[in-house]
């Protein structure tokens, strides 16, 4: 009788002991994971540490896209070709794309702020018409590399665009027809509407794996982003 009573006491104690071991093992494992995330504060501050791909919400089938479509880092950029802050970001972002082309996926969406940048809509159309001929990045580079001349008071945007066409080797007739037809006007409008719905208030604005970052990002910021994802 005493032996049976002892077993009734010991067995529950053993079960409780086993549950305690399991509990502490799980707790310590999860705590270690949390410590890793806390130490990765730079990643968390930009919001791209998550492996969940939330970027598709901000994507458009019509947008110029570059890089590795299977990449863990997906960047959707809302930009304005006539924006001084986008001009500041241009070289940094262009170099980032070249540096991390295989590790990133980059998408460009237009957000021309015509009320303060009168040439932005025409330049957005020029970018999309160049993309039609597979020369978006070349036009991207031409427009921003020439920003200082436009900003200095050169209002001959058509003349500058003609120079860009020649510099990057576009078919001039096809390009001009594209511009005359305003072929991408509705797509640019859709970009603007989507941007407003997503909370874009100015340019440049980035959605990195679905997380918003507004303003100029530095080279070290981009390096931190891409080096954080193995």
Helices and strands as residue ranges (DSSP letters): H 2-39, H 41-46, G 55-58, E 64-67, E 73-79, H 84-99, E 104-110, H 120-132, H 136-145, H 147-151, H 157-168, H 172-180, H 185-197, E 205-208, E 211-214, H 219-227
